[in-house]
Amino acid sequence: MAGTHTSGSDAVLLCRPITEETAAEQSAALDLVLTHLTTTGIHAELIKRQVPTRCAIRLYASEESLWHPPELVIYADAGWRVATVSIGERSGSYLVALARVGAGDEPRAARVEVVPAILPGRVALLVARQTAVPATPEGRHGSAIGA
């Protein structure tokens, strides 16, 4: 039986909200990667979420809307999450979390690559390579998630 792979960034899990302006800038950077992926036929989804009003913290007592950092989630043809791309909080670089599984489709810790913000094409290349790798060290082709 295949394992379940969840996605989520540390920033979302730790509820580290960002301003609407920062979220828009990060979304624009992720859109560049999405454009590269779409032209190569790779399935991806850009996820943008506003922090709900009931749990939102207002920055410096302003009425500014807060957002979770956007994420670009990339799927294999079988629907498995292959990679998650986000933007580094301080560096502005792309953080590419490449999903990995071991023998028996057991989830393993993601391999994280840092790519400079000026190279969205390199992010797409990393993801494309990830979708082409066999699922397990034995060379079985099942979930299409790299080992």
N, C-alpha and C positions, 0 to 999 in steps of 0.2 A: 504494500500500500504506500502510495506517495505521501510525503509529508506536506504540511501546510507551511507556506512561506508568508510571513507578514511583512509589511513595510511600515516605515515611520522613522523620522529623524529624531535625533536627540533633542533638538530644539523644540519640537512639538511635544515630545514626551515630558520634557522638563517645563513645558508651558512658558517658554521664553519669547513673549510676543515682540513683534517689531512694528514700526509705524507703517501706515498705509503707503507713504512715499518710498520707504525702503522695500516694502513688499512689491511695489510696482517695478522698481529697479531690478530686483531679483527675478521677477517674472519675465521681464524683457530679456535678461541674460539667458534664462532657461528657454525662452522662445527661440533664440538663435540655435540652440542645440536641437530643439524639437524640429526646426526646419531641416537641419541636416539629416536627422533620423527619418523624417517623413519621406524625403527624396530617395532614401535607400530601402523603404518599405518596412521599417521597423516600427512596431506598435508601441506608442507611448502616450501617457496622459499627464498633463500639467495640472497639479492639484493646488488650488488656492483656497484658503479657509480663513474667514474672519473669526476673531476670538469672540465667542458669544458674550452678549452684554452682561449676562448674569455673573460671569466670572472674569470679565475684563477689568484690568487695572488701568486706570487712566494715568498717563505719564505726566508727572509734575503738575497734577491737578488740571491738566488741559482736557479738552473734550475730544481729543484725537482718537480716531478709530484704530484699533490694534488688530494685527493679523498674525497668524502662524506663518513661519517662513514657508514659501512655496516649495514644492518638490516636483520633479519630473520622474515619473515611475515608468519603467520600460518593461514590457512583457514579451515573452517568447510566444510563438504561434499557438502553443498549447495552453496559454493563459498564465504561465508561471511568471512571477516577478524575477527579472534578470538583473536589474540594476535600479538604483535610485540616485538621482542627481540633485544636489542642493548647492547652495552658495555659502561659502565660509563666512561666518559672522564677522570676523575681523579682517581677513585677507581679501575677501571678495572673489576668491578662486572657486572653481568648480570642485565640489567634493563628490566623487563618483564611488558609490558603495556597490561593489559587484557581488552579487549573491553567490554563495558556494554551497555545495552539498557533498557529503561523503558517501561511502558505500551504503547501500540500502536507502538512498535518498534522504539521509539524515541531515538536517540543516546544520551548517557550520557558520562561524562568524564571517561576516562579509569582509572582503578585501577592499580597503579604501585607497583610492588614488586621488591625488590632488593635481589639478590641471589649472594652469594660469588662465585668468579671465579672458585673455585675448585669443584663446585657442578653443573655441567651441567645437570646431571640426575634430580636434583630437579627442574630445569627449565622445563624440559620435563614433569615432574609430574604435575606442576602447569598448564601447557598448556593442558595436557590430562584431568585434572579435569574441566578446563574451557570449553572444547568442549563437555563435558557430561552434563552441567548445562542447564536447560530449559531457553528459551528465555525471558520469562517475569515472574513477581511475581505470576501471576495467574496460572502458570504451563503449559501454552501452549507450544507446541513444534513446533516452526516455523523456526526461523533463526539459531538456535543452538548457539547463543551467550548468554553467561551468564548474568543474571540480577545483 
